[in-house]
């Protein structure tokens, strides 16, 4: 138990005398090193959280939280399935879809795409594609008019704009005397979207659900139902309940399974960065060890006097543990304040640096995300702070134990 005099002496030792400038310099280096490490940890973790959130929002803005498929083929009477899951807790919207592979051609240019047939009135319930339109309108997809909505990069690649015509070639063919011929259909571009992810902007096209059903020979069915949830992190549990309610004839998938490798890689990268940057705090902790060892050597006579006055080895150990802990606490608190400040202002600081040095860190022509995002999680702040305080405390144990082993007679022999 730390008593008042131990706390007083420990805090007094943190202020160096005139002859202890080198020790004071190392103490300041330990504080700055700890602060730098904590600041870097909080800032980098916040930026990685921002990337994770941005990518998740962009992916889930086009894909669904949960997808229901029928086993062995198209889903017939999808309205019955929709009625069975619509009232479940956490479900905020659903929409049917028809999906298939195709090739789009315009002039001499062609490109493979995923074609998704949708109901324009129901699609906003499950995706944010309407909010990503940069030309035309999603509502222009009318049954029988064979309109198509393309991604911005796909439209640029084909050299088309709203009002242009493209030819869609579906792999489902028609049997003729000349053999199996692919199905061709002329579509009119009625809209262009931009979700900010190359995969979707170059490889996804939307058409009206009935047109897609005719094209892919599903006159009485759909490929499945896409569902949106109030809380995306409840998708695994809700998907499991849906599978139990619908039975073995339906397959229920959630976004954590469909994009598992991608988000697992992000989590692994965040963990690796945490470990690497934690080494900065570890170096500062070693500086605390060296600082206290030199302080113990410098103050052997004072330690001996305290022992002769009745101080126990535990009291001596407590004094130097207080001194080292103060260094760790000050450095950690400074780092936490700096990290929180940086994390909350990354969006404004980075553009300022880019303007001053006339450079661009994330070019929009190369990266999915052209602005450095940041999402501060207080759980990360608490974790980093606790780890830093623990490392600072552990760094004091050996020097404090060594001080407690000082023998008064040996220390005062040459005084």
N, C-alpha and C positions, 0 to 999 in steps of 0.2 A: 504493500500500500504506500502511495506517494504522500509524504508528509509535507507541511508548509516549508520547512527549512530546506528540504531537498529540492522543492520546486524553486525556492528563492536562489539557492546556490547554482542550480542547473541553468536558470535563466541568466544569472550573473555571468556565468562562464561563456555564454553566447556572445558577450561583448568583449572583444579582444583589447588587451592593453597595448601600449605603444610598441613593445618588443614582440608582439604577436601578429604583425601585419601579414606575414605569409600564411599563417593559419586562417586569419580573417579572409584573405583572398580565396583560399580553397573553400571555405564555408560559403562565400558568395558564389563561387563557381558551382558548388553543389546545388544551391538554391536556384540559380539560373538554369542549370541543366535539368533539374526536376521540372521547373516551370515550362521550359521549352518542350520537354517530352510530353507532358500532360497537354499542353496547348496543341501540339502536333497530333496527338492521339484523338482528342475530341474533334478537332477540325476535320481530319481525314475520315474518321468514322461518320461524321455528319455528311460529308460530301458523298461517301459511298452509300449512305442511306438515301441521299437525294437521287443518286443514279438509280438505285434499286426502285424507288418509288416512281420515278419518271418512266423507267422501262416497263414496270408493272402496269402503270396507268395506260401507256400507249398500246401495250399488248392486249390488255383487257378492254381497251376502247374499241377493238375490232373483233376480238374473240369473246367467247362467253365464259361465265363463271362455271356453269355446269352444262353438259351436253348429254342428251338422251338419244340413243340409237336403238333401232329394232334389230333383233338378232336375225341374221341371214338375209337381209334385203331391206327394201323400203319400208317405212313406217306407215301403215294404213290406219285411217281413222285417228289421226293425230289429235283431233279435238278431245277424244276420250282421255288420252294420256295427259293432255294439258289440263283437263278438269281435275284429274287425280292429284296433280302436284301444285296447282295454282294456289290452293289454300294453305299450303304448308308454311310453317313459321320460317321467316327469313326470306321467302321468295317475293321479289318485287316486280318481276316482269318475265315474260317468256314470248318466244316467237318461233315459228317453224322455218325451216330452210331446206333447200335442195342444193347439193354441192357436187361438183364434178370437175374433171380436168378438161382443158380445151386449148386450142391454139387460135390466137387472134392474128389476122393479117390485114395490112393496109399497104396497097401497092406491092412493093417487093420486100417489105419489112414484115417479119412475123415474130411472135413471142408466145411462149407457153404461159398459161395462167391457170389459176383456180377460179372457177366461176361459181358464184354463190347466188342462188335464187332466194329472194326475200320478199316479204310484204312491207312496203314502205311505211304503212301505218303502224305496224307492230315492231319494226326494227329498232326505233329509238328506245324501246323498253329494255333492250339487251345490249346495245352498243351505242357509242357516241359518234357514229359515222356521219350523222346529219350535221353535227357541229364541226366536222372536218372538211366539209365541202368548200372548195375554192372556186368552183364554177358550176353553173347549172343547179339542178335540184334533185334530191332523192325522190321527191314526189312525182317526178316526171316519168318514173317507171310505171307504165300502165300496161295491163294485160293485153296481149295481142298486138302491141305496137313495137315490140322488140327493141326497147331502149336498153342502153348499157351505161354503167357508171364505172370509170377507170381510175386507177391511181395516177397521181401526177407524173411520176417518173415513167410509168408505162405509157401514158399518153404522149409524153415527150419522145420516148423511144419509137413509137409508131408514127409520130408526126401528125397527131390528130388533135382536134379541139371539139368543143361542144358544137354539134351539128354535123360533124364528120361521120362517115360510114366505115365500119370495119366488118370483116367477114370472120365469123366464129366457126371453127371446125371442131366438132365433137368426136371423140373416139368411138362412141356408140354408132355403128354403121347401119346401113340399110342393105338388105339382100336384094340384088338385081341379077338379071341374066348375065351381066358382065362380072359378077362377083360381089364381094362385100365392099361397099363404098361408104366413106365417112359422111356424116351429116353436116351440111353446110347451111348457115343462116346469116343473112345480112342484118347487122344491128346498127342503130344510130346512137352515137355518143350523146347522152343527155346530161352528163355530169362528170366532174373530176374532183377527187378528194385527195387530201394530203394528211396522213396520220403521223408523218415524221419518222417512219421506220421503212428502210429500203425494202425489206422482205415483203411488206404489204403494198407499198406504193408501186412496186414493179411487178407484182405477181398475183394481184387480186382484182377481180371484176365482179360487179353486182348487176343482176338482171331481175326482172319481176318473177315471182315464185311460179306463176302459171306458165310463163314462157320457159322457165327452166324445167318444169315438169314435162312439158311437151318435148323439149330438146333432149332430155335424158330419159325419155320414155318411162315416166312415173305418173301416169295420168290420175291415179287414185292414191298417191302417197307422197311422202316427203322423205328426205334423208334423215331428219331428226328434229329435235326441239332444242333450242338454246335458251338458257335460263340465267337471269341476273339475280344476285342476292344483295341484301342490305349490308351484310358483312362478308367480304370475300374470304376472310380467314376461317369462316365457318363452313366453307365449301366441302371439305372432306366429310364432316359429320352429316351435313344435310344430304350430300350425295349418297351416303350409306343408307340413310333413312329412306330416300327415294327408291333405291334399289330394292330394299326390303318391301316397300309398298307395291312396286310395279311387278316384281317377280322375275324369274329367270329369262323371260322372253325379251327383256330389255337390258341394255348396257348403259350404265350411268358413269360418265367421266367428269372429273373436275379439273380446273385449271392447274392445280398443283401437280397433277399427274401428266398433263399434256405438255407442260413446260418445266418439268422437274429438273432436267439436266441444266437448263439455263440458270434457273434461280439457285440451284445447288452450287453452281460455279461462282455466282455472285457472293453467296454466303461464305464459301471457302476463301475467296479472295479477301473478303472483309476480315476473316479470322487471321489469315496470313499477315495482312497489313497491321493488325493489332499486335501480333507477336513481334514483328520486325520493329515497329515504333516503340514497343515496350522496352526494347534494348536501350533506348535513349534514357529512360527512367532508371534502368538497371545501372548504366554507367554513372549516373548522378548518385545512385545509392552507394556505389563503390567509392565515390569521392567522399561521401559522408563517413565511410569506414576509415579512410586515410586521414580525414580531418580529426576524427575522434582519437585515433591512435596517436597522432602528433600532440593533441591536447593532453592526453593522458601522460605521455612522456614529459611534456613541458611542465605539468602540474603535479609531479610525483611528490614534491615537498608539501604542497598544500593538501594532497590526499593523505599523506602520513600524519600531518597535524590534525586533520579531521578524525583520523583513526585513533590518535592518542587522546582526543577529546571525547571519545566514546561513540563515534559513528560506526555503525556495523557495515560489513561488506555489502549487505543488501542496500543500505542507504547510499553508499558510494556508487553502486551500480545504477541505482535510480537517478542519481544526479546526472550521470553522463548519458543515460537513456533519454532523459528530458532534453538535454542539450541537443542530441542528435535528432530527436523527434521534432523539436522546434524547427530545425532546418528543413526537414521533410514536410512539415505542415505548411510553413511559409511558401515553399516552392510549389507544393500541390495547390494551395489556394490561389496563388498568382497564376499558375497554369490553367486552373479551372476557369478563372475569370477571363483570361486571354482566349482560351479555347471557345468559351461560350460567345464571347464578343465576335471572334472571327467567324464562327459557324453561322451566327445570325446575320452577318454582313458580307458573306462571300459573294452574294449576287451583285453587290455594288462595288466591292473592293476589286474583284477580278477585272471587270470592264475598265475600271480606272487604270489598273496596271497595264492592260492591253493598250489603252489610249496613250499612256505616257511612253511606253516602249515601242509603240507602233507594231504590235505583233498580235497574233490570234492563237490562243491555246487550243481551242477546239474548233476546227474549221467545219462549217456546215456541209462542205462537199466531201468530207471524209467520215465524220462521226454522225451517229444517229442524233445525239444531243449536242447542240452547238453552244449551249450556255452551261456553266458549271453550277449544278444544283446543290442545295444543302437542305438537309432535314435533321434538325437537332432532336435527338431522343434523350430525355433526362435519364433514362435507364443506363445509357452509355456513359453519361457524365458521372453518375453514381458509381458505376463499375470501375471506370478509369481512376476516379478519385480514391476509392477504397483500395485498389491495387497499388497505387502510388504510395498511399499512407502506410500500407502494410510493408512494402519494400523498404521505405524509410525507417520504419520501426525495427524491422529485422536487421537492418544494417547497423543498428546501435548495440546489438546484443554482445558481439565479441569484444569491441573496445571497452564497453562498460564492464564486462566480466573481467577483462584484463586489469582495469583500474581497481576492481574490488579485490584482486589478488595482491595488490601492492603491500609489501611488508614495511611498516613504519621505520624499523631499525635500519634496514637496508637503504631506504629512501633518504634518511636524514644523516647517514654516516658521513657524507662529504659536505654537508651544509654548514 
